[in-house]
C-alpha cells in the first residue's frame, strides 16, 4: 500500500495560488492538463478526472443558484441548442424557476413545433406552447450525425447524471480545451480536451469571453458561462432537487415530533405500571 502511495506522490504537482482564477477554482490545472485535489494535481495519460468545484447546491440544505439557472438557460438557448437537444424538459418546467409564466410563453412561441396530423392527415408547424417539450435541433439521430460528420451530440436532459463527475465534469469539459501535448496525435476534425475520455472530442470549444450578453449584466466570461450552463443542466436533470431536500427536512421534523410524543406517552402512560410494587401473598 505504501509503495502505491509513494508512486502516486511522485506524479503530483503543486498548483500555486497564482494559477487560480478570480473565483478560487484552480483553473491553472486546465492549462497543465491535470486534475486537482487538495492543492495537488494528479496527471493522467489521456484522461483527467474532474474535481469537486464546490457548487452552491451541493450542501445538505442548499438549493440551486436560480439566477445561475436562468443565465444557464440563456447559454443553452444561444450556444448549446444549435447541436444538443433537451428532450425531457418542457417549457412549463421553467415557469417559476427561471422565468415568469408570461416570459416562458413568449419563449415557447418563438419556437416552431411540429404538430398534427390535421384534418387532411398532414403534419404542420405551429408556435410552441407551455405544454410542449423544448424542441431539439434535429429530427432524429441520423440527421444529427449527418450534420456533425458522424458524431452524435448527446441529449443534455440527463447529462449530469449520465457522466461520472456530473456537473463538475460539464464545467471541466467546457473550460478544459488546450493544445495537445507534444507527441499526442489528434485526428482531423477532433479537438484535444484532457477531461474527455481519450482526450479527443468532436465538439470544438464553444464558449469564449464576451460571447453573449447576460440580461442581468453579469460578465460573460468563459468560466462564468460554463458554471451557469452546468448549473442549468444539473437542474434539468434533477428539477425536484430542492423539493426533495425540503421534504426530507419536513419528514425528519415530523418523525422527531412523533418520537417526542411517543416518549412522552410511554413515560407518563406506563409509569404507574412500571413503578408499581406487587406483593404476592400465599
Helices and strands as residue ranges (DSSP letters): H 2-10, E 12-14, G 17-19, H 28-32, E 35-37, E 40-42, G 56-58, H 66-78, G 80-82, G 91-94, H 101-109, E 112-115, E 124-127, H 141-147, H 159-162, H 167-175, E 191-192, E 200-201, H 222-237, H 241-275
